[in-house]
């Protein structure tokens, strides 16, 4: 299985970027991973920025990808829930799961419609950079749960 991570903007904080790289390195022991950082929308109205970012997100999606949108209105999953979903994806032959983190304005309705699932990492407000780390760490944790490795305990 492969994971693609599509998000708006770069991870600018060097400490967070280092943590993200560490968990990404760990995760690649279990799955192929690719990060697609799309530029932030600039200028114009919030509506135009949102539409521009969402258009680029849609263009980055593969037609056959299973898309998980990180969304504050999504369903909350425990680490065990994520591990179960990971196992189901593997059993069902899902080849690619794409995780989307929109920009600070969120995403346009067409992205929400395209998503197969909407996942809320936390009801807490997180920076986008921290959400990226949490996402990758939780995927790594899910693999350790599935494989019975000691990390998750």
Secondary structure, DSSP 8 states (H G I E B T S, - for coil): -EEEEEEES----HHHHHHHHHHHHHHTTTSEEEEEEE----SS-HHHHHHHHHHHHHHH--TT-EEEEEEEEEEE--HHHHHHHHHHHHHTT--EEEEEE-BTTB--HHHHHH-SEEEES-SS---HHHHHHHHHHHHHHHHHHHHT-GGG-
